[in-house]
Amino acid sequence: MSSEVETLKAKLNAFLRIAKNNEAKQRNFQEYELALLSCSDLYHLISIILEQHREKFHLTEVTLLLFDPEYEFQRILSSRSLPPSWQGRLLFSDSVNEVRQQFNIPRKVKLALYTANKYQALFPNYSSSNGSVAILPLIRQNKIIGSVNLASRQTDRFQPGIGTQFLQHLSAIISAAIENTRLQESIKQLGLRDPLTGINNRRFFDQRVEEEVSLAQRNKTSLSCLFIDLDHFKRINDNYGHQAGDLVLKESSKIFDDIMRSSDVLARYGGEEFVILLANTSAKAAYEIAERIRQRIEMTEFAISATESLQVTLSIGLSVLDSDNLINTTQQLINAADQAVYVAKESGRNQVYHAS
């Protein structure tokens, strides 16, 4: 009798351990799910998926593929410095065919043994020749927007044929979280975008210039600032109408954007004024860029109607924050460029003036 009691106690204890283990797993997942759904920042969300997911669920590798035909996700992330650990783990595709064929993304959760010829594209950093993988398609409005891809060196971790209800639920949660952050980021971007030209606005510039100045001071590199003012812009509005003026502003901003490098910051400062920050750029190099902008605008014919076009010029003020001059704060950098463009206009317009 006593042995039977001991056996029953052992079984009961085993059941209790399993129940507690399952409870801990459930709590762990609920915390993870809440973190995903409460996230409003794309960078933070990706960090949770790529870093926390791997640790929480004891996986060898986790990658995230995002279908990004309009470059939307990449544009949102372009202002952030991505960790080196994301290299080969955060993937983008702008082609539906590539998602279907090269990446082999299914419509439903797929569990499989790892084979390089099928899954290497999704796991560029995965070094093992065996193991198992789970491909979780991310679907919103019945369209694939990417996938979360899990890999384990354990061949029995993701066996074909076992239940996928938990992974399907996880896939739906991550899909909703990505869509939520995309919408949140879009709302933020609308507040930082100029509605006419589509480029950054004054509010965005005021935030970004502080970051760029701090970075330049920390790295002891030059930061150049160009203040751009279209010459006699009021005459365009008075003589040709505000629609023509709007066209000149939009086309000019496209020209500025075309000449800029990916590391530069362009914003509409107000009215016919624009500003450009040139990171790690000396006064000489910044002057050459400013001259290229000035010449390009001067040579452009702005077609304001089917039969009529006009030419405009602009004046540019240049200031540089570096260790060799007295400009060493954000306000000094902006004020110097502002005063320089004023001098350029007073000196005859259509020129670049360097506030030395």
C-alpha positions, 0 to 999 in steps of 0.5 A: 500500500505504501509503495502505491502511495509513493508511486501516486505521489511521484506521479502527482509531483510530476504532473505538478512540475509539468503544470508549473512548467506550462504555466511559466511558458504561458506567462513567458509567451504572454509577456512576449505577446504584450511587448510586441503589441504595445510596441509603437516603434519599428526599430524596437519591434525588430529588436524584440523579434530578432534578439528577445525571441531567440533568447526567450525560446532558446533558438539557434537563429531568428531572421525577419524578412519584410516585403518592402516594394515601396521602400517604406520599412527601409526609409523608416529605419534609415535614420537609425544605426542598425546593430551589426548583429542584424546583418544577414538577419533583417532581410528585405524584398521588393519583389513578390516573385522573389518572396515566393520563389527565392525565399519560398514563403508559404501561406501557412506555417511550415515546419521542415528539416533544414536544407541549404538549397531551400532555406539558405536565403532565409538564414544567410548566417546559419552555419549548421548543415542540419537542424529544423526550421519553422517559417511563419508567414506574416499576412495582413489583408490576405497579403504576405508582408514577410516572414519570421523564420526560426531555426534550431540545430535540433532536428526534432524541434520543428518536425513536419506534422506536429501541431502548429496552432501556437506558431500560427497564433504567434505569426498573427500577433507579429503580423499585427504588431508590424502593421501597427508600428508601420501605421504609427511610424507613418503618423509620425512621418506625416508630422515630420514631412512637408506636405507640398514637397514631400521632404522633411519639415522644420520640426524634423530638422530641429530634432535631427540637427541636435543629433548630428551636432552631438555626433560630429562633436563626439567623433570630432568630424566636420558638419556643414550646413547649407541654407538655401533661399530661392531668389525673388520667389515672391515675383514668381507667385505674383507674376505666374500664380501660386500654382507655379510657385508650388511647382518650382518648390517641388521640382527644386526639392527633387533636384536637391534630393537628387544631388544629396548623399544618403547620409545628408539631411534635407528639409524645407525650413519654411516658405522658399527656404531649404536647409541641408546638413552634410555630415563629415563634410569639410568646408571645401567639399560642402562649397563644391556641393553647394555650387553644384546645386546652384548651377543645376537650379540655374540651368533648369527650365521649370515648365509651369504650363504646356507652353511656358517655362521659367528659370530661377536662381538661388542663394546659399549660405554655408557654415561649418562646425569643426574644431578650427573655427568658432562655430561649435554649437547648434545655434551658432551653426544655424545662425551662421548659415542664416547670416551667410545666405543673407549676405549672399542675397545682399551681394547680388544673389545666385551665389554661395557665401561661406560664413568663415 
